[in-house]
Amino acid sequence: MEENQAPQVPAHVPLMTQERFAELSGLTVDTVYGHIRRGYIPAVKVGKYRMINLALLHTQCLQAEEWA
């Protein structure tokens, strides 16, 4: 049997609202929303809020070919 190859997730995953991410990144909230819908920015729904998963975004950026 193969072992589960799921990535290890820390107990506390840093999350940020779309509005705060837009403010810090200099993007509009509409642009951030569009990037989330297209899958460019990883997000998870928490209750009625869609939160950006900063840990996964950080990992994706480090693994991207453009950063090598």
C-alpha positions as CSV (number, residue, x, y, z in Angstrom):
1,M,0.0,0.0,0.0
2,E,1.1,3.5,-0.8
3,E,1.5,6.0,2.0
4,N,-0.5,9.2,1.9
5,Q,1.6,11.8,0.1
6,A,-0.4,14.8,1.4
7,P,1.6,17.8,2.4
8,Q,2.2,18.4,6.0
9,V,0.1,21.3,7.4
10,P,1.1,23.2,10.5
11,A,-1.4,23.2,13.4
12,H,-1.9,26.9,12.8
13,V,-2.4,28.0,9.2
14,P,-2.0,31.7,8.7
15,L,-5.1,33.1,7.0
16,M,-6.0,36.6,5.8
17,T,-9.2,38.2,4.5
18,Q,-9.4,39.2,0.9
19,E,-9.7,42.9,1.9
20,R,-6.6,42.8,4.1
21,F,-4.6,41.0,1.4
22,A,-5.8,43.6,-1.2
23,E,-4.7,46.4,1.1
24,L,-1.2,44.9,1.7
25,S,-0.6,43.8,-1.9
26,G,-1.8,47.0,-3.5
27,L,-4.4,45.2,-5.6
28,T,-8.1,46.0,-5.6
29,V,-10.5,43.7,-3.8
30,D,-12.1,42.9,-7.1
31,T,-8.7,41.8,-8.5
32,V,-8.0,39.6,-5.5
33,Y,-11.5,38.1,-5.8
34,G,-10.8,37.3,-9.5
35,H,-7.5,35.7,-8.7
36,I,-9.1,33.5,-6.1
37,R,-11.9,32.4,-8.5
38,R,-9.3,31.6,-11.2
39,G,-7.2,29.6,-8.7
40,Y,-4.1,32.0,-8.7
41,I,-4.4,32.7,-5.0
42,P,-5.2,29.8,-2.7
43,A,-8.2,30.4,-0.4
44,V,-10.4,28.4,1.9
45,K,-14.0,29.2,3.0
46,V,-14.3,29.7,6.8
47,G,-17.9,30.2,7.7
48,K,-19.2,32.9,5.4
49,Y,-15.7,34.3,4.7
50,R,-13.2,33.4,2.0
51,M,-9.8,33.5,3.6
52,I,-6.4,33.5,1.8
53,N,-4.2,30.6,2.8
54,L,-0.8,32.5,3.2
55,A,1.1,29.3,4.0
56,L,0.1,27.6,0.8
57,L,0.6,30.9,-1.2
58,H,4.2,31.1,0.2
59,T,4.9,27.5,-0.6
60,Q,3.6,27.9,-4.2
61,C,5.7,31.0,-4.7
62,L,8.9,29.2,-3.5
63,Q,8.2,26.2,-5.7
64,A,7.4,28.2,-8.9
65,E,10.0,28.0,-11.7
66,E,10.2,31.8,-12.0
67,W,11.7,32.1,-8.5
68,A,14.5,29.6,-9.1
